[in-house]
């Protein structure tokens, strides 16, 4: 099992043990097949509990997203998008907030987010895929000639107008490898799992 599979499984297994409000969202935005009817909220008609479901993302949709971004996506991230649909998914002590994945809305969802907030990044070779805290965005750095398009991941800060990339991980898979061992530690590209004392 890959690091991505392990972390996804552990994350949503843990979330299923939390109070229902931990997985609650406005009823208006949850697709009907993502409503968790086994978990209800008392006296609340505006919110429902959601659940992840198997992804329906196909090759055509991935190619459309790549055309919008102007670069091939890392195979590891392509595989990630084809695993689950979710409304929220956090890593790195809840700092790394992945863009939501709604059924049938892969490209429109990314276009709305990127055109609304990060439209200057793809033309410069940076491919956004997650928010970082309340101040930044995580991107693949497609300017690097990475083997198999497994680009390094960098973070941008809105305070400097998203102009200075900060190193995050060597590739997408490493995001999950580090997360499985504790903190990701922004700006430490030399990380090894045996260095981690966090659990």
C-alpha positions as CSV (number, residue, x, y, z in Angstrom):
1,X,0.0,0.0,0.0
2,X,1.4,3.4,-1.0
3,X,1.9,6.3,1.5
4,X,-1.0,8.0,-0.2
5,X,-3.3,5.1,0.3
6,X,-2.3,4.6,3.9
7,X,-2.8,8.3,4.9
8,X,-6.1,8.5,3.1
9,X,-7.4,5.4,4.8
10,X,-6.1,6.5,8.3
11,X,-7.4,10.0,7.9
12,X,-11.0,9.2,7.0
13,X,-11.1,6.3,9.4
14,X,-10.2,8.8,12.1
15,X,-12.7,11.4,10.9
16,X,-15.5,8.8,11.1
17,X,-14.9,8.4,14.8
18,X,-15.2,12.2,15.4
19,X,-18.5,14.0,16.3
20,X,-20.7,14.5,13.2
21,X,-20.0,18.2,12.9
22,X,-16.4,17.4,12.0
23,X,-17.7,16.2,8.6
24,X,-20.6,18.7,8.3
25,X,-21.1,21.1,5.4
26,X,-23.9,23.2,4.0
27,X,-26.5,20.9,2.7
28,X,-26.6,23.0,-0.5
29,X,-23.1,22.0,-1.6
30,X,-23.0,18.3,-0.7
31,X,-23.9,16.0,-3.7
32,X,-26.6,13.5,-2.9
33,X,-24.4,10.5,-3.1
34,X,-21.9,12.0,-0.7
35,X,-24.5,12.6,2.1
36,X,-23.7,10.3,5.0
37,X,-27.3,9.2,6.0
38,X,-25.9,7.1,8.9
39,X,-24.8,10.2,10.7
40,X,-27.2,13.0,11.5
41,X,-27.1,16.4,13.1
42,X,-29.6,17.3,15.8
43,X,-32.0,20.2,15.0
44,X,-30.0,21.4,12.0
45,X,-31.7,21.6,8.6
46,X,-28.9,23.7,7.0
47,X,-26.0,21.3,7.4
48,X,-25.5,17.6,6.6
49,X,-22.7,15.1,7.2
50,X,-20.7,14.2,4.1
51,X,-18.6,11.1,3.4
52,X,-15.8,10.4,0.8
53,X,-16.8,8.2,-2.1
54,X,-14.8,6.5,-4.8
55,X,-13.6,8.9,-7.5
56,X,-15.1,8.9,-10.9
57,X,-12.3,11.0,-12.4
58,X,-11.3,9.6,-15.8
59,X,-8.4,10.1,-18.2
60,X,-10.3,12.7,-20.3
61,X,-11.0,14.9,-17.2
62,X,-7.3,14.6,-16.2
63,X,-6.2,15.7,-19.6
64,X,-8.6,18.6,-19.6
65,X,-7.2,19.7,-16.2
66,X,-3.7,19.4,-17.6
67,X,-4.6,21.5,-20.6
68,X,-6.0,24.2,-18.3
69,X,-2.9,24.2,-16.2
70,X,-0.6,24.1,-19.2
71,X,1.6,21.2,-17.9
72,X,1.3,17.4,-17.3
73,X,0.4,16.5,-13.7
74,X,2.5,14.2,-11.6
75,X,1.4,10.6,-12.0
76,X,1.2,10.3,-8.2
77,X,-1.3,13.3,-8.1
78,X,-3.2,11.9,-11.0
79,X,-3.6,8.7,-9.1
80,X,-4.6,10.6,-6.0
81,X,-7.4,12.4,-7.9
82,X,-8.7,9.0,-9.0
83,X,-9.0,7.6,-5.5
84,X,-11.7,9.6,-3.7
85,X,-14.1,12.5,-4.0
86,X,-14.0,14.6,-0.8
87,X,-15.1,18.0,0.4
88,X,-12.3,18.5,2.8
89,X,-8.9,16.8,3.3
90,X,-6.2,18.3,5.6
91,X,-2.6,17.4,6.3
92,X,0.4,19.0,8.1
93,X,-1.4,19.8,11.3
94,X,-4.4,21.0,9.3
95,X,-2.3,23.6,7.4
96,X,-2.4,21.8,4.0
97,X,-6.0,22.0,2.8
98,X,-6.5,20.2,-0.5
99,X,-8.8,21.6,-3.1
100,X,-12.2,19.8,-2.9
101,X,-13.0,17.0,-5.3
102,X,-16.7,16.9,-6.3
103,X,-18.0,14.3,-8.7
104,X,-18.1,15.6,-12.3
105,X,-16.5,18.9,-11.3
106,X,-12.8,18.4,-11.4
107,X,-12.0,21.0,-14.0
108,X,-14.7,23.5,-13.2
109,X,-13.7,23.3,-9.5
110,X,-10.0,23.9,-10.2
111,X,-10.8,26.7,-12.7
112,X,-13.0,28.5,-10.1
113,X,-10.3,28.4,-7.4
114,X,-7.3,29.2,-9.6
115,X,-9.0,31.9,-11.7
116,X,-10.3,33.4,-8.5
117,X,-7.2,33.4,-6.4
118,X,-4.1,32.1,-8.2
119,X,-4.4,32.9,-11.9
120,X,-0.8,34.2,-12.1
121,X,0.8,30.9,-11.0
122,X,0.2,28.4,-13.8
123,X,1.6,30.8,-16.5
124,X,4.8,30.8,-14.4
125,X,4.9,27.0,-14.2
126,X,3.4,26.6,-10.8
127,X,0.4,24.3,-10.5
128,X,-1.8,24.9,-7.4
129,X,-3.5,22.0,-5.7
130,X,-4.1,23.0,-2.1
131,X,-4.3,26.0,0.2
132,X,-1.7,26.4,2.9
133,X,-3.1,27.8,6.2
134,X,-4.8,31.2,5.7
135,X,-1.8,32.7,4.0
136,X,-0.6,30.5,1.2
137,X,-1.0,27.9,-1.5
138,X,0.8,24.7,-2.4
139,X,1.9,24.1,-5.9
140,X,3.8,21.7,-8.1
141,X,6.9,23.4,-9.5
142,X,6.7,22.4,-13.2
143,X,9.8,24.5,-13.9
144,X,11.9,21.7,-12.6
145,X,12.8,19.0,-15.2
146,X,11.6,16.2,-12.8
147,X,11.7,12.6,-13.9
148,X,8.3,11.4,-14.9
149,X,6.8,14.9,-14.1
150,X,7.1,14.1,-10.3
151,X,7.7,17.8,-9.6
152,X,8.8,19.2,-6.2
153,X,6.1,20.9,-4.1
154,X,6.5,24.5,-3.1
155,X,4.5,27.0,-1.0
156,X,3.7,30.6,-1.9
157,X,2.8,33.3,0.6
158,X,0.1,35.9,-0.4
159,X,2.0,38.5,1.6
160,X,4.6,38.8,-1.1
161,X,2.1,38.4,-4.0
162,X,3.0,34.7,-4.5
163,X,6.4,35.7,-5.9
164,X,8.8,33.6,-3.8
165,X,8.5,29.8,-3.8
166,X,9.4,28.1,-0.5
167,X,10.6,24.5,-0.7
168,X,8.1,22.0,0.8
169,X,8.7,18.4,-0.4
170,X,10.7,16.8,-3.1
171,X,7.5,15.4,-4.7
172,X,3.8,14.7,-4.0
173,X,4.3,11.2,-2.6
174,X,6.7,12.7,0.0
175,X,3.9,14.9,1.3
176,X,2.2,11.8,2.4
177,X,5.3,10.0,3.6
178,X,6.2,12.9,5.8
179,X,2.6,13.2,7.0
180,X,2.6,9.6,8.1
181,X,5.5,10.3,10.4
182,X,4.4,13.6,11.9
183,X,5.0,17.2,10.8
184,X,6.0,18.0,7.2
185,X,8.3,20.9,8.3
186,X,8.1,23.7,5.8
187,X,11.4,24.4,4.1
188,X,13.3,21.2,5.0
189,X,13.8,19.4,1.7
190,X,16.5,17.1,3.2
191,X,14.0,15.3,5.5
192,X,14.3,11.6,6.2
193,X,11.7,9.6,8.1
194,X,14.3,8.5,10.7
195,X,14.8,12.1,11.6
196,X,11.2,12.5,12.7
197,X,10.4,12.4,16.4
198,X,6.8,13.4,16.0
199,X,4.0,10.8,16.0
